[in-house]
Amino acid sequence: MEMPNDPFMLYSAINMKLRDEYPSLRALCSDLDIDESELTARLEAAGFTYMPEINQFR
């Protein structure tokens, strides 16, 4: 998966995949070969935090 540059598009795409296809952020990153810390840092820079209890960034 090519990650969108726009943080709000990235937020939307990742949350959609977490909701529809993956049980956790770790599973998503492993399957799509995405660096979990880089993804988390990009979304945190835009004000979003991963919440594992709901499997979403908010």
All heavy atoms as a GROMACS GRO file, in nm:
protein
  470
    1MET      N    1   0.085  -0.119   0.000
    1MET     CA    2   0.000   0.000   0.000
    1MET      C    3   0.089   0.124   0.000
    1MET      O    4   0.178   0.136   0.082
    1MET     CB    5  -0.089  -0.001   0.125
    1MET     CG    6  -0.165   0.127   0.146
    1MET     SD    7  -0.260   0.125   0.299
    1MET     CE    8  -0.307   0.295   0.305
    2GLU      N    9   0.063   0.211  -0.092
    2GLU     CA   10   0.134   0.339  -0.092
    2GLU      C   11   0.059   0.432   0.002
    2GLU      O   12  -0.062   0.453  -0.011
    2GLU     CB   13   0.137   0.398  -0.233
    2GLU     CG   14   0.220   0.522  -0.240
    2GLU     CD   15   0.237   0.572  -0.382
    2GLU    OE1   16   0.239   0.490  -0.474
    2GLU    OE2   17   0.245   0.694  -0.398
    3MET      N   18   0.132   0.485   0.101
    3MET     CA   19   0.068   0.571   0.200
    3MET      C   20   0.047   0.710   0.144
    3MET      O   21   0.139   0.769   0.086
    3MET     CB   22   0.153   0.577   0.327
    3MET     CG   23   0.158   0.446   0.402
    3MET     SD   24   0.223   0.461   0.570
    3MET     CE   25   0.391   0.506   0.539
    4PRO      N   26  -0.075   0.764   0.159
    4PRO     CA   27  -0.100   0.901   0.114
    4PRO      C   28  -0.012   1.001   0.189
    4PRO      O   29   0.019   0.980   0.306
    4PRO     CB   30  -0.247   0.924   0.149
    4PRO     CG   31  -0.306   0.788   0.168
    4PRO     CD   32  -0.194   0.701   0.214
    5ASN      N   33   0.026   1.108   0.124
    5ASN     CA   34   0.106   1.212   0.189
    5ASN      C   35   0.022   1.299   0.282
    5ASN      O   36   0.070   1.342   0.385
    5ASN     CB   37   0.176   1.299   0.084
    5ASN     CG   38   0.288   1.226   0.015
    5ASN    OD1   39   0.355   1.143   0.075
    5ASN    ND2   40   0.307   1.254  -0.111
    6ASP      N   41  -0.101   1.323   0.244
    6ASP     CA   42  -0.189   1.405   0.326
    6ASP      C   43  -0.225   1.329   0.454
    6ASP      O   44  -0.276   1.216   0.446
    6ASP     CB   45  -0.315   1.439   0.248
    6ASP     CG   46  -0.411   1.523   0.330
    6ASP    OD1   47  -0.496   1.463   0.400
    6ASP    OD2   48  -0.401   1.647   0.324
    7PRO      N   49  -0.200   1.386   0.572
    7PRO     CA   50  -0.224   1.312   0.696
    7PRO      C   51  -0.370   1.276   0.719
    7PRO      O   52  -0.400   1.172   0.779
    7PRO     CB   53  -0.172   1.406   0.806
    7PRO     CG   54  -0.166   1.540   0.744
    7PRO     CD   55  -0.145   1.519   0.597
    8PHE      N   56  -0.464   1.356   0.669
    8PHE     CA   57  -0.605   1.325   0.689
    8PHE      C   58  -0.650   1.213   0.596
    8PHE      O   59  -0.734   1.130   0.634
    8PHE     CB   60  -0.690   1.451   0.672
    8PHE     CG   61  -0.659   1.552   0.779
    8PHE    CD1   62  -0.575   1.658   0.753
    8PHE    CD2   63  -0.709   1.537   0.907
    8PHE    CE1   64  -0.542   1.749   0.852
    8PHE    CE2   65  -0.677   1.628   1.007
    8PHE     CZ   66  -0.593   1.734   0.980
    9MET      N   67  -0.595   1.207   0.477
    9MET     CA   68  -0.622   1.095   0.386
    9MET      C   69  -0.560   0.967   0.442
    9MET      O   70  -0.621   0.859   0.435
    9MET     CB   71  -0.568   1.124   0.246
    9MET     CG   72  -0.639   1.238   0.175
    9MET     SD   73  -0.813   1.204   0.143
    9MET     CE   74  -0.798   1.075   0.022
   10LEU      N   75  -0.439   0.978   0.497
   10LEU     CA   76  -0.373   0.864   0.558
   10LEU      C   77  -0.455   0.812   0.676
   10LEU      O   78  -0.479   0.692   0.688
   10LEU     CB   79  -0.232   0.904   0.604
   10LEU     CG   80  -0.151   0.796   0.674
   10LEU    CD1   81  -0.128   0.675   0.584
   10LEU    CD2   82  -0.017   0.854   0.721
   11TYR      N   83  -0.499   0.903   0.761
   11TYR     CA   84  -0.583   0.868   0.877
   11TYR      C   85  -0.708   0.791   0.832
   11TYR      O   86  -0.741   0.686   0.887
   11TYR     CB   87  -0.620   0.998   0.949
   11TYR     CG   88  -0.735   0.989   1.046
   11TYR    CD1   89  -0.717   0.935   1.173
   11TYR    CD2   90  -0.860   1.038   1.011
   11TYR    CE1   91  -0.823   0.928   1.263
   11TYR    CE2   92  -0.965   1.032   1.101
   11TYR     CZ   93  -0.947   0.977   1.226
   11TYR     OH   94  -1.051   0.971   1.314
   12SER      N   95  -0.774   0.842   0.731
   12SER     CA   96  -0.895   0.780   0.681
   12SER      C   97  -0.867   0.642   0.622
   12SER      O   98  -0.939   0.545   0.651
   12SER     CB   99  -0.959   0.870   0.576
   12SER     OG  100  -1.075   0.811   0.523
   13ALA      N  101  -0.764   0.630   0.540
   13ALA     CA  102  -0.731   0.503   0.476
   13ALA      C  103  -0.692   0.396   0.578
   13ALA      O  104  -0.737   0.281   0.570
   13ALA     CB  105  -0.618   0.523   0.375
   14ILE      N  106  -0.609   0.435   0.676
   14ILE     CA  107  -0.564   0.339   0.776
   14ILE      C  108  -0.681   0.296   0.864
   14ILE      O  109  -0.699   0.176   0.891
   14ILE     CB  110  -0.449   0.398   0.861
   14ILE    CG1  111  -0.324   0.418   0.774
   14ILE    CG2  112  -0.419   0.309   0.982
   14ILE    CD1  113  -0.266   0.290   0.715
   15ASN      N  114  -0.764   0.389   0.908
   15ASN     CA  115  -0.878   0.351   0.992
   15ASN      C  116  -0.976   0.262   0.917
   15ASN      O  117  -1.034   0.170   0.975
   15ASN     CB  118  -0.947   0.474   1.048
   15ASN     CG  119  -0.887   0.519   1.180
   15ASN    OD1  120  -0.807   0.448   1.241
   15ASN    ND2  121  -0.924   0.636   1.224
   16MET      N  122  -0.995   0.286   0.788
   16MET     CA  123  -1.083   0.202   0.709
   16MET      C  124  -1.029   0.059   0.704
   16MET      O  125  -1.103  -0.037   0.724
   16MET     CB  126  -1.100   0.256   0.568
   16MET     CG  127  -1.192   0.172   0.482
   16MET     SD  128  -1.202   0.229   0.310
   16MET     CE  129  -1.035   0.192   0.254
   17LYS      N  130  -0.899   0.046   0.680
   17LYS     CA  131  -0.839  -0.087   0.674
   17LYS      C  132  -0.843  -0.156   0.811
   17LYS      O  133  -0.868  -0.276   0.819
   17LYS     CB  134  -0.696  -0.079   0.622
   17LYS     CG  135  -0.691  -0.048   0.474
   17LYS     CD  136  -0.559  -0.087   0.415
   17LYS     CE  137  -0.562  -0.084   0.266
   17LYS     NZ  138  -0.638  -0.196   0.207
   18LEU      N  139  -0.819  -0.079   0.918
   18LEU     CA  140  -0.827  -0.137   1.052
   18LEU      C  141  -0.969  -0.184   1.082
   18LEU      O  142  -0.989  -0.292   1.139
   18LEU     CB  143  -0.781  -0.036   1.157
   18LEU     CG  144  -0.631  -0.008   1.162
   18LEU    CD1  145  -0.602   0.111   1.252
   18LEU    CD2  146  -0.554  -0.131   1.209
   19ARG      N  147  -1.066  -0.107   1.043
   19ARG     CA  148  -1.206  -0.142   1.068
   19ARG      C  149  -1.250  -0.263   0.986
   19ARG      O  150  -1.316  -0.353   1.038
   19ARG     CB  151  -1.296  -0.022   1.034
   19ARG     CG  152  -1.445  -0.049   1.062
   19ARG     CD  153  -1.533   0.062   1.007
   19ARG     NE  154  -1.531   0.058   0.862
   19ARG     CZ  155  -1.508   0.164   0.784
   19ARG    NH1  156  -1.486   0.283   0.836
   19ARG    NH2  157  -1.508   0.153   0.653
   20ASP      N  158  -1.211  -0.266   0.858
   20ASP     CA  159  -1.265  -0.367   0.767
   20ASP      C  160  -1.179  -0.492   0.748
   20ASP      O  161  -1.232  -0.596   0.710
   20ASP     CB  162  -1.287  -0.305   0.628
   20ASP     CG  163  -1.392  -0.195   0.630
   20ASP    OD1  164  -1.470  -0.187   0.726
   20ASP    OD2  165  -1.395  -0.117   0.532
   21GLU      N  166  -1.046  -0.480   0.770
   21GLU     CA  167  -0.959  -0.590   0.729
   21GLU      C  168  -0.862  -0.644   0.833
   21GLU      O  169  -0.814  -0.757   0.818
   21GLU     CB  170  -0.877  -0.547   0.606
   21GLU     CG  171  -0.962  -0.506   0.488
   21GLU     CD  172  -0.879  -0.448   0.374
   21GLU    OE1  173  -0.763  -0.490   0.356
   21GLU    OE2  174  -0.932  -0.361   0.302
   22TYR      N  175  -0.829  -0.567   0.936
   22TYR     CA  176  -0.721  -0.608   1.026
   22TYR      C  177  -0.762  -0.600   1.173
   22TYR      O  178  -0.825  -0.503   1.215
   22TYR     CB  179  -0.597  -0.520   1.003
   22TYR     CG  180  -0.538  -0.542   0.866
   22TYR    CD1  181  -0.568  -0.456   0.761
   22TYR    CD2  182  -0.455  -0.650   0.842
   22TYR    CE1  183  -0.516  -0.477   0.635
   22TYR    CE2  184  -0.404  -0.673   0.716
   22TYR     CZ  185  -0.434  -0.586   0.612
   22TYR     OH  186  -0.382  -0.609   0.488
   23PRO      N  187  -0.721  -0.699   1.252
   23PRO     CA  188  -0.756  -0.700   1.394
   23PRO      C  189  -0.667  -0.610   1.480
   23PRO      O  190  -0.698  -0.586   1.596
   23PRO     CB  191  -0.738  -0.846   1.433
   23PRO     CG  192  -0.627  -0.894   1.343
   23PRO     CD  193  -0.652  -0.822   1.213
   24SER      N  194  -0.556  -0.561   1.422
   24SER     CA  195  -0.464  -0.476   1.499
   24SER      C  196  -0.376  -0.395   1.405
   24SER      O  197  -0.360  -0.428   1.287
   24SER     CB  198  -0.375  -0.562   1.589
   24SER     OG  199  -0.283  -0.637   1.510
   25LEU      N  200  -0.316  -0.291   1.460
   25LEU     CA  201  -0.221  -0.210   1.384
   25LEU      C  202  -0.100  -0.294   1.344
   25LEU      O  203  -0.051  -0.284   1.232
   25LEU     CB  204  -0.178  -0.088   1.466
   25LEU     CG  205  -0.081   0.007   1.399
   25LEU    CD1  206  -0.138   0.064   1.270
   25LEU    CD2  207  -0.042   0.119   1.495
   26ARG      N  208  -0.054  -0.377   1.435
   26ARG     CA  209   0.062  -0.463   1.406
   26ARG      C  210   0.033  -0.555   1.288
   26ARG      O  211   0.118  -0.572   1.200
   26ARG     CB  212   0.099  -0.544   1.530
   26ARG     CG  213   0.215  -0.640   1.504
   26ARG     CD  214   0.278  -0.688   1.629
   26ARG     NE  215   0.352  -0.574   1.683
   26ARG     CZ  216   0.381  -0.558   1.810
   26ARG    NH1  217   0.346  -0.649   1.897
   26ARG    NH2  218   0.447  -0.453   1.852
   27ALA      N  219  -0.086  -0.614   1.283
   27ALA     CA  220  -0.123  -0.702   1.172
   27ALA      C  221  -0.126  -0.626   1.040
   27ALA      O  222  -0.078  -0.674   0.937
   27ALA     CB  223  -0.257  -0.768   1.200
   28LEU      N  224  -0.184  -0.506   1.041
   28LEU     CA  225  -0.190  -0.422   0.922
   28LEU      C  226  -0.049  -0.391   0.871
   28LEU      O  227  -0.019  -0.411   0.754
   28LEU     CB  228  -0.267  -0.293   0.951
   28LEU     CG  229  -0.278  -0.193   0.836
   28LEU    CD1  230  -0.412  -0.122   0.841
   28LEU    CD2  231  -0.167  -0.090   0.840
   29CYS      N  232   0.035  -0.344   0.960
   29CYS     CA  233   0.171  -0.304   0.921
   29CYS      C  234   0.252  -0.423   0.870
   29CYS      O  235   0.324  -0.412   0.771
   29CYS     CB  236   0.242  -0.236   1.037
   29CYS     SG  237   0.173  -0.073   1.075
   30SER      N  238   0.237  -0.536   0.936
   30SER     CA  239   0.310  -0.656   0.894
   30SER      C  240   0.264  -0.701   0.755
   30SER      O  241   0.346  -0.728   0.668
   30SER     CB  242   0.287  -0.768   0.996
   30SER     OG  243   0.348  -0.887   0.953
   31ASP      N  244   0.135  -0.707   0.733
   31ASP     CA  245   0.081  -0.754   0.606
   31ASP      C  246   0.113  -0.659   0.491
   31ASP      O  247   0.141  -0.703   0.380
   31ASP     CB  248  -0.070  -0.772   0.619
   31ASP     CG  249  -0.131  -0.840   0.498
   31ASP    OD1  250  -0.078  -0.945   0.457
   31ASP    OD2  251  -0.231  -0.789   0.446
   32LEU      N  252   0.108  -0.528   0.517
   32LEU     CA  253   0.130  -0.430   0.411
   32LEU      C  254   0.275  -0.381   0.403
   32LEU      O  255   0.305  -0.292   0.325
   32LEU     CB  256   0.036  -0.311   0.430
   32LEU     CG  257  -0.114  -0.344   0.425
   32LEU    CD1  258  -0.197  -0.220   0.451
   32LEU    CD2  259  -0.150  -0.408   0.291
   33ASP      N  260   0.362  -0.439   0.486
   33ASP     CA  261   0.504  -0.402   0.490
   33ASP      C  262   0.522  -0.252   0.513
   33ASP      O  263   0.591  -0.182   0.439
   33ASP     CB  264   0.574  -0.446   0.361
   33ASP     CG  265   0.726  -0.446   0.378
   33ASP    OD1  266   0.774  -0.466   0.490
   33ASP    OD2  267   0.796  -0.423   0.277
   34ILE      N  268   0.454  -0.203   0.618
   34ILE     CA  269   0.462  -0.062   0.658
   34ILE      C  270   0.536  -0.056   0.791
   34ILE      O  271   0.511  -0.137   0.880
   34ILE     CB  272   0.320  -0.002   0.675
   34ILE    CG1  273   0.247   0.000   0.541
   34ILE    CG2  274   0.326   0.138   0.735
   34ILE    CD1  275   0.100   0.041   0.551
   35ASP      N  276   0.626   0.039   0.805
   35ASP     CA  277   0.696   0.060   0.931
   35ASP      C  278   0.598   0.118   1.033
   35ASP      O  279   0.550   0.231   1.017
   35ASP     CB  280   0.815   0.153   0.910
   35ASP     CG  281   0.897   0.170   1.035
   35ASP    OD1  282   0.846   0.230   1.132
   35ASP    OD2  283   1.013   0.125   1.034
   36GLU      N  284   0.567   0.040   1.136
   36GLU     CA  285   0.466   0.080   1.234
   36GLU      C  286   0.504   0.209   1.306
   36GLU      O  287   0.419   0.296   1.326
   36GLU     CB  288   0.444  -0.032   1.336
   36GLU     CG  289   0.333  -0.005   1.433
   36GLU     CD  290   0.305  -0.121   1.526
   36GLU    OE1  291   0.348  -0.234   1.497
   36GLU    OE2  292   0.237  -0.098   1.628
   37SER      N  293   0.630   0.224   1.343
   37SER     CA  294   0.670   0.345   1.415
   37SER      C  295   0.664   0.468   1.325
   37SER      O  296   0.626   0.576   1.370
   37SER     CB  297   0.809   0.329   1.478
   37SER     OG  298   0.905   0.301   1.379
   38GLU      N  299   0.697   0.453   1.197
   38GLU     CA  300   0.688   0.565   1.103
   38GLU      C  301   0.542   0.606   1.082
   38GLU      O  302   0.508   0.724   1.085
   38GLU     CB  303   0.750   0.529   0.969
   38GLU     CG  304   0.740   0.639   0.866
   38GLU     CD  305   0.789   0.598   0.728
   38GLU    OE1  306   0.869   0.504   0.717
   38GLU    OE2  307   0.745   0.663   0.631
   39LEU      N  308   0.455   0.508   1.065
   39LEU     CA  309   0.313   0.536   1.046
   39LEU      C  310   0.256   0.605   1.170
   39LEU      O  311   0.188   0.708   1.158
   39LEU     CB  312   0.237   0.406   1.019
   39LEU     CG  313   0.085   0.418   1.012
   39LEU    CD1  314   0.042   0.508   0.898
   39LEU    CD2  315   0.022   0.280   1.000
   40THR      N  316   0.286   0.551   1.285
   40THR     CA  317   0.236   0.609   1.410
   40THR      C  318   0.288   0.752   1.428
   40THR      O  319   0.212   0.841   1.466
   40THR     CB  320   0.276   0.521   1.530
   40THR    OG1  321   0.223   0.390   1.510
   40THR    CG2  322   0.224   0.576   1.661
   41ALA      N  323   0.415   0.774   1.399
   41ALA     CA  324   0.473   0.908   1.412
   41ALA      C  325   0.407   1.007   1.317
   41ALA      O  326   0.378   1.121   1.356
   41ALA     CB  327   0.624   0.903   1.387
   42ARG      N  328   0.382   0.965   1.194
   42ARG     CA  329   0.316   1.055   1.097
   42ARG      C  330   0.177   1.094   1.143
   42ARG      O  331   0.136   1.210   1.133
   42ARG     CB  332   0.309   0.989   0.960
   42ARG     CG  333   0.442   0.988   0.887
   42ARG     CD  334   0.434   0.926   0.752
   42ARG     NE  335   0.342   0.996   0.664
   42ARG     CZ  336   0.306   0.952   0.544
   42ARG    NH1  337   0.357   0.840   0.497
   42ARG    NH2  338   0.222   1.020   0.470
   43LEU      N  339   0.103   0.997   1.195
   43LEU     CA  340  -0.033   1.027   1.239
   43LEU      C  341  -0.033   1.104   1.371
   43LEU      O  342  -0.116   1.193   1.390
   43LEU     CB  343  -0.115   0.899   1.249
   43LEU     CG  344  -0.152   0.841   1.112
   43LEU    CD1  345  -0.210   0.702   1.124
   43LEU    CD2  346  -0.248   0.932   1.038
   44GLU      N  347   0.060   1.076   1.460
   44GLU     CA  348   0.070   1.152   1.585
   44GLU      C  349   0.107   1.297   1.558
   44GLU      O  350   0.058   1.388   1.626
   44GLU     CB  351   0.169   1.088   1.681
   44GLU     CG  352   0.112   0.963   1.747
   44GLU     CD  353   0.209   0.896   1.842
   44GLU    OE1  354   0.329   0.931   1.844
   44GLU    OE2  355   0.163   0.805   1.913
   45ALA      N  356   0.188   1.322   1.456
   45ALA     CA  357   0.225   1.459   1.420
   45ALA      C  358   0.102   1.538   1.374
   45ALA      O  359   0.099   1.660   1.385
   45ALA     CB  360   0.332   1.457   1.310
   46ALA      N  361   0.002   1.466   1.323
   46ALA     CA  362  -0.122   1.531   1.279
   46ALA      C  363  -0.227   1.534   1.390
   46ALA      O  364  -0.339   1.580   1.369
   46ALA     CB  365  -0.177   1.459   1.156
   47GLY      N  366  -0.190   1.482   1.508
   47GLY     CA  367  -0.281   1.488   1.622
   47GLY      C  368  -0.361   1.362   1.649
   47GLY      O  369  -0.452   1.363   1.731
   48PHE      N  370  -0.328   1.252   1.582
   48PHE     CA  371  -0.402   1.127   1.599
   48PHE      C  372  -0.320   1.028   1.680
   48PHE      O  373  -0.199   1.016   1.661
   48PHE     CB  374  -0.436   1.064   1.463
   48PHE     CG  375  -0.515   1.155   1.375
   48PHE    CD1  376  -0.459   1.209   1.260
   48PHE    CD2  377  -0.646   1.187   1.406
   48PHE    CE1  378  -0.531   1.293   1.177
   48PHE    CE2  379  -0.720   1.272   1.323
   48PHE     CZ  380  -0.662   1.324   1.210
   49THR      N  381  -0.387   0.955   1.769
   49THR     CA  382  -0.323   0.854   1.853
   49THR      C  383  -0.392   0.721   1.831
   49THR      O  384  -0.516   0.714   1.826
   49THR     CB  385  -0.336   0.894   2.002
   49THR    OG1  386  -0.275   1.022   2.020
   49THR    CG2  387  -0.268   0.793   2.092
   50TYR      N  388  -0.313   0.614   1.821
   50TYR     CA  389  -0.372   0.481   1.805
   50TYR      C  390  -0.430   0.435   1.937
   50TYR      O  391  -0.366   0.442   2.042
   50TYR     CB  392  -0.266   0.380   1.757
   50TYR     CG  393  -0.323   0.242   1.738
   50TYR    CD1  394  -0.420   0.217   1.643
   50TYR    CD2  395  -0.281   0.136   1.818
   50TYR    CE1  396  -0.474   0.091   1.625
   50TYR    CE2  397  -0.333   0.009   1.802
   50TYR     CZ  398  -0.430  -0.012   1.705
   50TYR     OH  399  -0.483  -0.138   1.689
   51MET      N  400  -0.552   0.386   1.932
   51MET     CA  401  -0.622   0.336   2.050
   51MET      C  402  -0.649   0.187   2.028
   51MET      O  403  -0.746   0.150   1.959
   51MET     CB  404  -0.752   0.414   2.071
   51MET     CG  405  -0.727   0.564   2.087
   51MET     SD  406  -0.879   0.658   2.102
   51MET     CE  407  -0.922   0.616   2.270
   52PRO      N  408  -0.563   0.100   2.084
   52PRO     CA  409  -0.576  -0.044   2.058
   52PRO      C  410  -0.709  -0.103   2.105
   52PRO      O  411  -0.758  -0.198   2.045
   52PRO     CB  412  -0.458  -0.107   2.131
   52PRO     CG  413  -0.407  -0.003   2.224
   52PRO     CD  414  -0.450   0.130   2.170
   53GLU      N  415  -0.768  -0.045   2.208
   53GLU     CA  416  -0.894  -0.101   2.260
   53GLU      C  417  -1.008  -0.088   2.159
   53GLU      O  418  -1.105  -0.166   2.165
   53GLU     CB  419  -0.932  -0.037   2.394
   53GLU     CG  420  -0.958   0.111   2.389
   53GLU     CD  421  -0.834   0.200   2.401
   53GLU    OE1  422  -0.720   0.148   2.406
   53GLU    OE2  423  -0.851   0.322   2.404
   54ILE      N  424  -0.998   0.007   2.066
   54ILE     CA  425  -1.099   0.019   1.961
   54ILE      C  426  -1.039  -0.003   1.821
   54ILE      O  427  -1.109   0.009   1.721
   54ILE     CB  428  -1.174   0.154   1.967
   54ILE    CG1  429  -1.078   0.272   1.949
   54ILE    CG2  430  -1.254   0.165   2.095
   54ILE    CD1  431  -1.147   0.406   1.930
   55ASN      N  432  -0.909  -0.032   1.817
   55ASN     CA  433  -0.837  -0.059   1.692
   55ASN      C  434  -0.855   0.054   1.590
   55ASN      O  435  -0.885   0.031   1.473
   55ASN     CB  436  -0.880  -0.194   1.632
   55ASN     CG  437  -0.786  -0.240   1.523
   55ASN    OD1  438  -0.667  -0.215   1.528
   55ASN    ND2  439  -0.840  -0.309   1.424
   56GLN      N  440  -0.838   0.177   1.636
   56GLN     CA  441  -0.853   0.294   1.549
   56GLN      C  442  -0.760   0.406   1.596
   56GLN      O  443  -0.719   0.410   1.712
   56GLN     CB  444  -0.996   0.349   1.559
   56GLN     CG  445  -1.102   0.260   1.501
   56GLN     CD  446  -1.109   0.262   1.351
   56GLN    OE1  447  -1.150   0.361   1.293
   56GLN    NE2  448  -1.066   0.155   1.288
   57PHE      N  449  -0.728   0.494   1.503
   57PHE     CA  450  -0.662   0.619   1.539
   57PHE      C  451  -0.772   0.720   1.567
   57PHE      O  452  -0.873   0.726   1.498
   57PHE     CB  453  -0.573   0.670   1.425
   57PHE     CG  454  -0.441   0.600   1.416
   57PHE    CD1  455  -0.427   0.484   1.341
   57PHE    CD2  456  -0.331   0.647   1.485
   57PHE    CE1  457  -0.305   0.418   1.334
   57PHE    CE2  458  -0.208   0.582   1.480
   57PHE     CZ  459  -0.196   0.467   1.403
   58ARG      N  460  -0.753   0.801   1.670
   58ARG     CA  461  -0.849   0.906   1.702
   58ARG      C  462  -0.774   1.031   1.739
   58ARG      O  463  -0.665   1.033   1.780
   58ARG     CB  464  -0.939   0.868   1.820
   58ARG     CG  465  -1.031   0.753   1.789
   58ARG     CD  466  -1.146   0.801   1.701
   58ARG     NE  467  -1.215   0.691   1.641
   58ARG     CZ  468  -1.335   0.647   1.677
   58ARG    NH1  469  -1.399   0.704   1.773
   58ARG    NH2  470  -1.390   0.547   1.614
   0.00000   0.00000   0.00000
